[in-house]
């Protein structure tokens, strides 16, 4: 009689590459990287089962520091790359990483359409409200009046709200974490990985070198967990919490089920017209 071989429990060190992180001392991205290691250990992935995709920026160097498949793309183009990976290699778990500039400025158009397609991937954005790699310019999430190299007289634009954008554009899992709480962030990443559909996790990840406003101290004084009675299937309630700036809520704002882009593609390829019509009907119901 065949005996099942027990699955070996992996260690965090198995997910660490030989490359050492090159971020500034105190960067919030260290906490995010630690949370990613923890999440992969909790899922007990074999490194070859995961692909990490990123764009350009300080945070986008993460694939170098993880012993999985990795693709360091060009600025703002993470979603087209991740889409190709999902369609060509659907058996791989696709984790996507970027910063607020990469995701919400040059990459904003791709971000919006990836969400409405409901690609089955997990997108972790390290939001530090500054362009760190290019030495401190205003980003889409920088607040009004914020003074930087590019806005010496103060930022004339209001900050973009990534949570409101994600909820309104069709992401089926929307969450926010804080890099100073890597264990809680790891749990959010695990939940995002387990969700079938587009999982967006915005992370407050302070830049101690170029942003002296959005600091660890300021966030610690401002953040709070979502109320325990929050209904994550309620889109309006999720948007109300996302619109709050006092406090800034952390946790899972929205989680709902919908057909994924990959299901649609695979069912088209299979020639199963009945199944294809079911998916199309689901998409119609979702957007009607």
PAFIPA-493896 format. One line per field, with one value per residue (C-alpha): residue number from 1; x, y, z. Coordinates in nm, 4 decimals. Each point is the difference from the previous one (the first is absolute). Layout:
! PAFIPA-493896
fimi: NUM,...
c1: X,...
c2: Y,...
c3: Z,...
END
This chain:
! PAFIPA-493896
fimi: 1,2,3,4,5,6,7,8,9,10,11,12,13,14,15,16,17,18,19,20,21,22,23,24,25,26,27,28,29,30,31,32,33,34,35,36,37,38,39,40,41,42,43,44,45,46,47,48,49,50,51,52,53,54,55,56,57,58,59,60,61,62,63,64,65,66,67,68,69,70,71,72,73,74,75,76,77,78,79,80,81,82,83,84,85,86,87,88,89,90,91,92,93,94,95,96,97,98,99,100,101,102,103,104,105,106,107,108,109,110,111,112,113,114,115,116,117,118,119,120,121,122,123,124,125,126,127,128,129,130,131,132,133,134,135,136,137,138,139,140,141,142,143,144,145,146,147,148,149,150,151,152,153,154,155,156,157,158,159,160,161,162,163,164,165,166,167,168,169,170,171,172,173,174,175,176,177,178,179,180,181,182,183,184,185,186,187,188,189,190,191,192,193,194,195,196,197,198,199,200,201,202,203,204,205,206,207,208,209,210,211,212,213,214,215,216,217,218,219,220,221,222,223,224,225,226,227,228,229,230,231,232,233,234,235,236,237,238,239,240,241,242,243,244,245,246,247,248,249,250,251,252,253,254,255,256,257,258,259,260,261,262,263,264,265,266,267,268,269,270,271,272,273,274,275,276,277,278,279,280,281,282,283,284,285,286,287,288
c1: 0.0000,0.1338,0.0931,-0.0405,0.3248,-0.0512,0.0418,0.3164,-0.0533,0.2232,0.1916,0.0100,0.3653,-0.0941,-0.1737,0.2977,0.2322,0.3731,-0.0574,-0.0117,-0.2589,0.1456,-0.2616,0.0871,0.0209,-0.3475,-0.1870,-0.3499,0.0593,0.2059,-0.3196,-0.1884,0.2730,-0.0124,-0.3789,0.0367,0.2455,-0.2446,-0.2936,0.1830,0.1037,-0.3591,-0.1117,0.2985,0.0665,0.2938,0.2031,-0.0496,-0.3783,0.0108,0.0892,0.0604,-0.0622,0.0950,0.0502,0.2452,0.0658,0.1496,-0.2749,0.0211,0.3369,-0.1771,0.0288,0.3791,-0.0379,-0.2360,0.1123,-0.2918,-0.0371,0.0188,-0.0594,0.1261,-0.1872,-0.0130,-0.1693,-0.3758,-0.0212,-0.0409,-0.3587,0.0628,0.2877,-0.2061,-0.2886,0.2306,0.1272,-0.3513,-0.1225,0.3152,0.0795,-0.3221,0.1470,0.2440,-0.1063,0.0577,0.1019,0.0359,0.1905,0.0323,-0.0074,-0.2513,0.1680,0.0306,-0.3587,-0.1988,0.1855,0.1584,-0.1630,-0.3467,-0.1660,0.1252,-0.0963,-0.3599,-0.0479,0.1645,-0.2520,-0.3036,0.1202,0.0308,0.3374,0.0812,0.3079,0.1099,0.1275,0.1909,0.0684,0.2531,-0.1497,0.2451,-0.1562,0.3315,0.2239,0.2914,0.2189,0.0259,0.0779,-0.3234,-0.2660,-0.3741,-0.1958,-0.3726,-0.0613,0.1885,-0.2304,-0.0988,0.2584,0.2768,0.3350,0.2532,0.2591,-0.2786,-0.2420,0.2196,-0.2954,-0.2267,-0.1907,-0.2989,-0.1790,-0.2105,0.1276,-0.1404,-0.1880,0.1166,-0.2661,-0.2882,0.1521,0.0351,-0.3503,-0.1629,0.1981,-0.0882,0.2695,-0.1645,0.2360,0.1079,0.2088,0.2432,0.2909,0.2894,0.3626,0.0630,-0.2415,0.1541,-0.1881,-0.3393,0.1176,0.1075,-0.3515,-0.1471,0.2331,-0.1001,-0.3667,0.0728,0.1811,-0.2870,-0.2589,-0.1036,0.0242,0.1821,0.1385,0.1256,0.1901,0.1087,0.2731,0.1081,0.3760,0.1766,0.3083,0.2168,0.2466,-0.2205,-0.3420,0.0025,-0.3799,-0.1367,0.2170,-0.0258,-0.0931,-0.2741,-0.1530,0.0147,-0.2002,-0.2514,-0.0704,-0.2675,-0.1356,-0.3312,-0.2929,-0.0672,-0.3537,0.1128,-0.1682,0.2668,-0.2641,-0.1635,0.1535,-0.1551,0.1192,0.3463,0.0108,-0.1075,0.2894,0.2380,-0.0988,0.0900,0.3147,-0.0548,0.0727,0.1739,-0.1425,0.1964,-0.1353,-0.2170,-0.2381,-0.1621,-0.0141,-0.2470,-0.0199,-0.0056,0.1218,0.3702,0.1603,0.1897,-0.3184,-0.1467,0.3060,0.0343,-0.3675,0.0152,0.2974,-0.1754,-0.2836,-0.2529,-0.2688,-0.2229,0.2726,0.1004,-0.3550,-0.0079,0.3114,-0.1325,-0.3283,0.1919,0.1972,-0.3200,-0.1655,0.3043,0.0154,-0.3706
c2: 0.0000,0.3413,0.2261,0.3758,0.1877,0.2775,0.3524,0.1566,0.3230,0.2695,0.2680,0.3739,-0.0237,-0.2125,0.3023,0.2328,0.0469,0.0642,0.3671,0.2332,0.2827,0.3331,0.2290,0.2892,-0.0833,0.0194,-0.0388,-0.1382,-0.2429,-0.2214,-0.0690,-0.0816,-0.2401,-0.1762,-0.0267,-0.1544,-0.2595,-0.0837,-0.0256,-0.2413,-0.2095,-0.0077,-0.1204,-0.2382,0.0758,-0.1603,0.2916,-0.1258,0.0253,0.3809,0.2820,0.3555,0.2807,0.3638,0.3299,0.2770,0.1675,-0.0775,-0.2495,-0.1648,-0.1501,-0.2606,-0.2829,0.0147,-0.0856,-0.2977,-0.3462,-0.0464,0.0663,0.3751,0.2600,0.3563,0.1891,0.3617,0.2937,-0.0425,-0.3189,-0.2626,-0.0819,-0.0870,-0.2242,-0.1623,-0.0517,-0.1899,-0.2150,-0.0814,-0.1028,-0.1907,-0.1631,-0.0105,-0.2640,0.2592,0.2220,0.3544,0.2662,0.3545,0.2789,0.3731,0.3447,0.2832,0.1605,-0.3222,-0.1029,0.3229,0.2326,-0.1533,-0.3369,0.1302,-0.0931,-0.3584,-0.0213,0.1004,-0.2523,-0.2862,0.0566,0.0096,-0.3195,-0.1633,-0.1603,-0.2638,0.1569,0.1793,0.3569,0.1438,0.3724,0.1615,0.3462,0.2561,0.3106,0.0960,-0.0915,-0.1441,-0.1520,0.3329,0.1852,0.1455,0.1334,0.0258,-0.3179,-0.0593,-0.0718,0.3055,0.2364,0.3501,0.2573,-0.2624,0.1647,-0.2016,0.0495,-0.0006,0.2131,0.2468,0.2328,-0.2820,-0.2712,0.1635,-0.3340,-0.2070,-0.3463,-0.2993,-0.2491,-0.3473,-0.1806,0.1933,-0.0547,-0.3750,-0.0459,0.2031,-0.1640,-0.3607,-0.1513,-0.2898,0.0091,0.3365,0.0320,0.2354,-0.0772,0.1723,-0.1060,0.0495,-0.2911,-0.2764,-0.2868,0.1597,0.0928,-0.3597,-0.1136,0.2501,-0.1261,-0.3610,0.0955,0.1798,-0.3032,-0.2297,0.2260,-0.0990,0.3250,0.3336,0.0645,0.3511,0.0741,0.3576,0.0262,0.3074,-0.0383,0.3180,0.1430,0.1407,0.1618,0.2217,0.0173,0.1664,0.0341,-0.3526,-0.1631,-0.3107,0.2266,0.1809,-0.3257,-0.1624,0.2949,-0.0176,-0.3655,-0.2264,-0.3433,-0.0157,-0.0531,-0.3643,0.0221,0.1281,-0.1928,-0.0469,-0.0890,0.3424,0.2267,0.3221,-0.0703,-0.0799,0.3314,0.1910,-0.1492,0.0566,0.3672,0.0487,0.1926,0.0005,-0.2776,-0.1652,-0.3503,-0.3219,-0.3431,-0.1534,0.2641,-0.2058,-0.3652,-0.1382,-0.2811,0.0478,-0.1928,0.0511,0.1011,-0.3293,-0.2022,0.1913,-0.0615,-0.3689,-0.0702,0.1704,-0.2140,-0.3180,0.0538,-0.0663,0.2384,-0.0645,0.0816,0.3044,0.1317,-0.0460,0.2132,0.2631,0.0120,0.0445,0.2877,0.1554,-0.0241,0.1509,0.3103,0.0493
c3: 0.0000,-0.0939,0.2893,-0.0393,0.0494,0.2532,-0.1348,0.1351,0.1906,-0.1460,0.1869,-0.0621,-0.1026,-0.3005,-0.1509,0.0414,-0.2960,0.0225,-0.0840,0.2990,0.0042,-0.1055,0.1530,0.2294,0.3732,0.1524,-0.3300,0.0412,-0.2849,0.2331,0.1950,-0.3191,-0.1128,0.3363,-0.0317,-0.3477,0.1366,0.2799,-0.2384,-0.2301,0.2989,0.1278,-0.3443,-0.0061,-0.3648,-0.1743,-0.1426,-0.3553,0.0434,0.0266,-0.2373,0.1250,-0.2502,0.0532,-0.1805,0.0861,0.3344,0.3388,0.0828,-0.3405,0.0863,0.2142,-0.2596,0.0440,0.3684,-0.0399,-0.1151,-0.2407,-0.3693,-0.0512,-0.2686,0.0555,-0.2678,-0.1126,0.1654,0.0331,-0.2058,0.2701,-0.0935,-0.3686,0.1091,0.2766,-0.2427,-0.2348,0.2860,0.1189,-0.3444,-0.1025,0.3358,0.2044,0.2328,0.1415,0.2887,-0.1223,0.2516,-0.1294,0.1763,-0.0548,0.1516,-0.0103,-0.3019,-0.1963,0.0801,0.0027,-0.2406,-0.3106,0.0742,0.0909,-0.3292,0.0143,0.3686,-0.0718,-0.2801,0.1915,0.2776,-0.2254,-0.1716,0.3431,-0.0677,0.2594,0.1541,0.3166,-0.0356,0.2976,-0.0306,0.2331,0.0398,0.1396,-0.1624,-0.1632,-0.2930,0.1960,-0.2707,-0.1847,0.3228,0.1292,-0.2375,0.0644,-0.0810,-0.0677,0.3715,0.1304,0.1853,-0.1106,0.1034,0.0209,-0.0765,-0.2034,-0.2736,-0.2599,0.2073,0.1906,0.0631,0.1081,-0.1850,-0.1788,-0.0495,0.2355,0.0881,-0.1857,0.2184,-0.1131,0.2022,-0.1538,-0.3454,0.0497,0.1395,-0.2771,-0.2824,0.0740,0.2230,0.1807,0.3016,0.1393,0.3161,0.1705,0.2302,0.1756,-0.0400,0.3728,0.0608,-0.2161,0.1651,-0.0672,-0.3481,-0.0639,0.0919,-0.2481,-0.2730,0.0738,-0.0252,-0.3263,-0.1393,0.0977,-0.1594,-0.3531,-0.1929,0.0085,0.3479,0.0690,0.3211,0.0582,0.2642,0.1923,-0.0397,0.1174,-0.1694,0.2832,-0.2431,-0.2171,0.1692,0.3406,0.0098,-0.0539,0.2658,0.2165,0.2924,-0.1921,-0.1198,0.3426,0.1315,-0.2862,-0.0854,0.1477,-0.0803,-0.1838,0.2392,0.0772,-0.1391,-0.3404,-0.2820,-0.2678,-0.2604,0.0382,-0.2661,0.1346,0.3533,-0.1353,-0.1859,0.3111,0.1982,-0.2914,-0.0066,0.3679,0.0870,0.3778,0.0665,-0.2943,0.0059,-0.0451,-0.0955,-0.2707,-0.1340,-0.2740,-0.1051,-0.2506,-0.2520,-0.3783,-0.3070,-0.0683,-0.3276,-0.0116,0.0333,-0.2905,-0.2200,0.0867,-0.0563,-0.3361,-0.0922,0.1136,-0.2437,0.2749,-0.1151,0.2988,0.2463,-0.2034,0.0069,0.3775,0.0383,-0.2418,0.1899,0.3240,-0.1498,-0.1325,0.3406,0.1665,-0.2182,-0.0687
END
